[in-house]
Amino acid sequence: MNGDWLIRGRDGRLSVYLPSDDAVLCRAERRPGDTWEDARRVGGDQRLHPGTAATGKGADGYAHLVAWRPTGKSESGLVHSTHFRPRLAALDWLPIGHPNKKGDRTGPPALAVDAVGRAHVFVRNRGGGVSMSAQKEKGGWEPWTDLKGREVEEELAAVTGESGLVELYAAVPDGLVHWRQEEAGAPPVLEEALEAPVRPGTLRALATSAEATTLFYTDRAGDICAWRPGAKPAVLLPSAGPGPVSAIRCELDGHDCTLLAQRSASGRVAFAAYPTGDESAGAWWTESGPGLPSDAVVALAMDETERVVAATSSPSTGQLLLTRRKDEPGLALEAWREV
């Protein structure tokens, strides 16, 4: 899943959205902090392509999902669903078309939700640039817009800033590119390109102030870097493992901190925190939990009491593990448990 697959819903319950062979599955807490329900299919019985879904959450707490589905021989189209509350069924998948009108999949989609709850879907197009479609304010979808760009790598990172404006980051062979909305409802504009040795598949974006978002990525030397457009990237710390980080802002001992989590090379989950926006303060990894399979991914969220929650999911084993921050100073975590 591209995006936040561990989400706190409008009713305070946590949900996870996990890809299966031909569907997206949802599991949710029965009540906040309680046991978990069995997995349910999202969006009805439509068959999806495996591993091509993205998730996002609006300020209203609604979860949005987008995925590719087969529409014919060597033909595919993107579909969207909204999940208003974990205890309710998600809406059926509705088609939003293809960035090139027709053809097969062009890359994994990315999704961000603006301040008024409109989903913005981004995907690489056949020309190697990026195309976008957004929900209309009164229902339906805008026509696909070509945002330009060239030689864009498949995985995109979409994010909504504290301003409510949507931004997008992408890796290209020689660096990074950044798009940002100039005003609500407008297509994002290609604003800046950065020459940087980026390892593809490692992008993660986070809103980190009223003015800026931060992109985390791993460079080819194996270091995690933080980049805010308009400034130079900062090397934060060596990567704990090969995949992307999960990132969240939280309060630790009265300080606004950015918390990163990543499956480490040892197989355990590694955590690192530092004052938000102050990469020069440094950060270091602390490992937690059991060893995990190589395909395990990590996600972070805040629960109904504003405690940090971390989850891991392994497609090969189907195992879902969860931990919460203890009610004590620092980042002490409860024992990991299977749900």
N, C-alpha and C positions, 0 to 999 in steps of 0.2 A: 504494500500500500504506500502510495506517495502522499505524505501529509500526516496529520495528527490522527492516528488510528485508535488512540485512547482518549475518550472525550467525556467530559462531565456534562450531562444533559440539563435541560431547563429545570427538571425536578430534583436535581442534585445527585442523581444516580450516575455511576460510571458505566460506560459502554465501551466495548472493543469491536472493531470492524476488521474482519480477517478474510483474505481471499481463499477460495477453494477452487476446485477444478473448473467449475463453470458458474460460480456465483460469488457473492460477497455475503459472509455470515456475520451476524451480530449476536453478541452475548452482553447481558446487562445485569447489574445488581438488582435483586428483588426489592430492596430498600437501600438507601445510602448506608454504606458500611456493612451490608448484610451479605448473605450467600448470593451466588450467581445463578441465573437461569441458564437453561440449555441453549445452544446455538439455534438461531432462526435465519432463514434466507431473507435477504433484503430485496425489496422491489418486485416481489412476485416470482413467477416461474420462468422468466426469460433467461435464456442461456447466455452467459458472458464469456469473453475470452479470458483465460486464466492470467492472473498477475498483472492486470492493466488498469487497476482502479486507483482513484485518488479520493481523499476525504478532506473536509474542512469544516470549520465551525463558525457560526455567526455570533455577533454580540448578543443575540436573542437566545442563544443556547441551542439552536437547531443545527443538526448535523446535515451536511450535504455530501453526496457521493456522485462520482462520475466514473464511467467505465466504458470500454469498448465491447461491442457485441457483434457477432457475425450477422450479416444481412444478405449474403449470397455467396456464390463461389468467388473467392478472392476479394470479397467486398465486406466492409465493416462500417459501423457507425457508432458515434458516441451517444450514451444515454445518461440521464441524470435522475437522481432520487433525493427526496428530502425526508429526514427522520425527525419529527417534531418532539417526540418524547420516547425514551427507551421502552416504556411499557406499552406503547402503541406500535402497530405495524408501520413500517416505512411506506411512503407512497410508491406506486408502481414506477418502474423505469420508464421514462419518457424520452423519445429521440430528440437529439439536438444537432444531428447531422454530421457532416464530415468537413474538415477544413478545406479540402480540395473538391468538395461536392460529392465525389465518389472515389472509391479505391479501398485498399486495405489499410491496416493500422499504420500510422506514421510515427508513433512514439507514445510513451506513457503520458497521460494527461496530468496536469496540476490544477489546483483549485484554490481560490480564495473567496471570501464572502465580505462584501463591503459593509459600511456602517448601517445601511438600511436593509440588509439581509439579502442582497442580490448576489447570487453565485457568479463568479467569473471563471471560465474554463479556458485553460491554455494548453496548446499541444504543438509540437513541431509539425510543420507542413512538409509536403513533398519537395519543396524548393530548398529546404534546409533552414528556413526561417521559422518564425512562431506566428500562429494564428490564435485568435481569441473570439469567444462568444460569451455574452453575458445575458442574464435574465432581464427582461423588461420589468419596469416598475409595476405594471398592471397585468403581468402574466405573459407567458411566451418567451421567446429568445430572440435576441438581436442577430442579424446576419453575421456570418464569420468575417472578421477583420484581419487582414494581414499586417502584423506588427513589424515586419521586416526582420533583419538579421540574416546571418549566413553561417553555414557549417555548425549549426547549433547541435550540441550533444543531446541525446534523447531525454535525460531526466532534467526537469525544470523545478525551480523552487519558487512558489507563489506565497505571498504574505500580505496581510492587511496591517497597515501602520496604525498607530494610535489616533491619527487624524481621520481614519476611516477610508483612506485612499489605498488602492490596491497597487502592489509592486510585484515585479517578476525578476528573477535572476536566472541566468543560463550560463553554462560553460561552453566555450568554443575552443578550437585547437590551441590557440595562443593566449587564452585568458578567460575573462568573464565579461558579460554584458548585463545591463540593468535597465529595466523599463519602469516608469512610474506614471500614475495618473496625475494630470495637472489639475483636474477638478472631478468631483463625483460624477459618475456616469460616462465620463469620457474614456476613450481607449487609452491605455498606457502608452507613453512615448519613450522611445529609445533615448536614454539620457546620457549614459556613460559606458565606456568600455575600459577595461583594465587589463594590461598585459601581466599575466601571472601564470606560473606553472601549476595548473589545477589538475588534480586527479579526478576524472569523471565519476559521477555517481556518488559524490560526497557532499553535495550542497544541502544546506539547511538554513532557512531564514527565520528571523525572529524580530518582532517589534521591541525596540530597546529604549525608546524615548519618545517624547511628543513630536520630535522632528525627524527621527531617523529609524531605519531598520538596519539590522546587522546580518550579514551573510557569513556563515561558518562553512569552511571548506578545508579539505586536506590538500596540501601541495605535494609535488612529486618527491620531495625529500621526506615526506611522512609526517610533517608538522600540521597541526590544526591552526588555521589562520582565521582572523576575523576582519571583515571589510565593511566599512560604512561608506557608501558613495560620497565622493567629495574629499575623501581622505585616503591615505595609504593603508594597505592591509597591515595588520599586526600579527606576528607569530605568537600564539597563545601557549601551546605546550605540544609535546610529541603526541601523535595519535596513539590511542590505546589499542586500536585494532583497525581492520581494513575498511569497515563500512562507514556510513554517515553517522553523525552524532544526532541525538535528540536534544532539544534545548527548551528551557522554560525560564521565565522570570519568577522569582519567589522571594519571600522575606526570610532571611536567616539571621537570628539574633538581632532583629531590628534594622537590618541593612537590606537594601534592594540588591539582590544578587541574581546572576545568571547561572543556572545549573545545567551542566552538560552530562549526558550519559551515553555510553557506547559499549558494545560488546568488545571485550579486550582480546588480545591474542591468546591469553590463557583460557578463554572461554567464559570467564565471569563478567559481570557487569561492572564497569568502572564509572565513577562519578567524579566530577570536578566542578568547583564553584568559585566565582570571583565577583567583585563589585561590578554591577552592570555598567558597561561603557568604559571601564577602566582596565583594559587588557594589560597595562603596564604593571598592575598589582600582582600579576602572575597567578597561576593555578597549578594544581597537581592532582593526579588520579588517586582515588581510593577504591579498591575492588570490594565487591559484595556478592553474596549469594553463591549458588552452586555453579559448576561448569555447565555450559550450554552448548548445544549443537552448533555447527558452523553457520547454519542458516537462520539462527535466532536473531530477532530484531528487538529493539528496546524503544519504549515510549514513556513520556512523562506527562503528568497532568496534575491538577489540584483537585482535591475532593471537596465535599460540601462544607468541611470545617477549615478549608484553605490549607490543608496539609499536603505536602508533596506525595504523589503516588507514582511508583514506577512499575511498569509491566514488561514482561518479555513473552514473545510468542515464537514458536518454532513450527514452520509448516511441515517439516519431516516427521515430527513426533505428535503434533497437535497439542502440545503442552502449553498452557497459559499460566505464568507465575506472576505474583503480585507482592509488592511490599509498600508500606507507608512509613513516613517519617514519624519517629517517636515524639511525644510531647516533652521534649527536653532540649537544652542548648545544643548547637551544632547540627550536624546532619546524620544523627544516629537513626538507623532504620530498624523496623521490626523484622522478624525472621520472614524470609520469602515463603510463600505458601502457594500451592497449586489450587486454581479455581476452575 
